[in-house]
Amino acid sequence: MRRRLVRGLIATLLAVGVAVPSGVQPARAQDVSGSVISLVFTAVRIARGGLTQAEVEALVQQVVGLVGQARNEVISHIDGHVAARALGEMDGFAIEYANYEQFRRDQRWVRNLASRIITSASVDKRELDATQDPKAADAIGHALNVKYAMAEVAAGDAGYTAESKNLLRQRYIQANEKIMEKLEPKCEPTWTENDAYWYSKTWLCTAANGETATATETLNKVTGEWTRPQVNVDDLKVAAAVNSSWKVAKETLPTLKQP
């Protein structure tokens, strides 16, 4: 069971489908951020002791055997060399983590692994702050979310004190708050005068990783009625954030901040 659980933790990196608002056209149908979100939620629930065996079984059945595809999807967002270290280490830790069942009762091994993962995630956090390249920052955001999720689970077996685990969680929260601040999709409207009676406004939102989503609203200037509803720009940002770590941060921060 433990081996299947660990395989499930790694395999949740697989991209899953995501619903988007009506009228919105995202750049891609697959959403890698959805799989990282699942990993974060799973790790937090395991750390809190709230995930039942049946739930773990269901999760593993959905994602088992899909690790390779997930890894390729995430690494495809590398831009330059800055993110290469962060994602390369993420990949290496995932391979080590596959042995977790065999060695999890060896507290020295678990402590060593947890320590190295946390150190790597801390470097990611500093590089996220420093890099001016949004695509690199976005890839780093994915890497640190995966690493902190692994560390959340390992910290319990490593014998971390409640204070240490709380500090780990605070670093996790701070990293995602920085992602939210730094990598929020940018949205710009374009107005079109259709004729004397109509005008349209098309919104284009662009995520940090370069993916986009658009939506159009149309107003009857005579009646003042919207023949195509006004665009919810917040929803459009989420649609643009396909594969973006900003979406991971947005959806997981409320859970991470819960005691």
BELQUI-V177894 format. One line per field, one symbol per residue. burial: 1 if it has 16 or more other C-alpha atoms within 10 Angstrom, else 0. A space follows every 50 residues. Layout:
burial=???
This chain:
burial=00011111111111110001000111101111111111111111111000 00000100110011011001101110111001111110111011001101 00010000011011111101111110110000011111111111111111 11111111000000100110111011111101111010000000000111 11111111111111111110000000000010100111111111111111 111001000
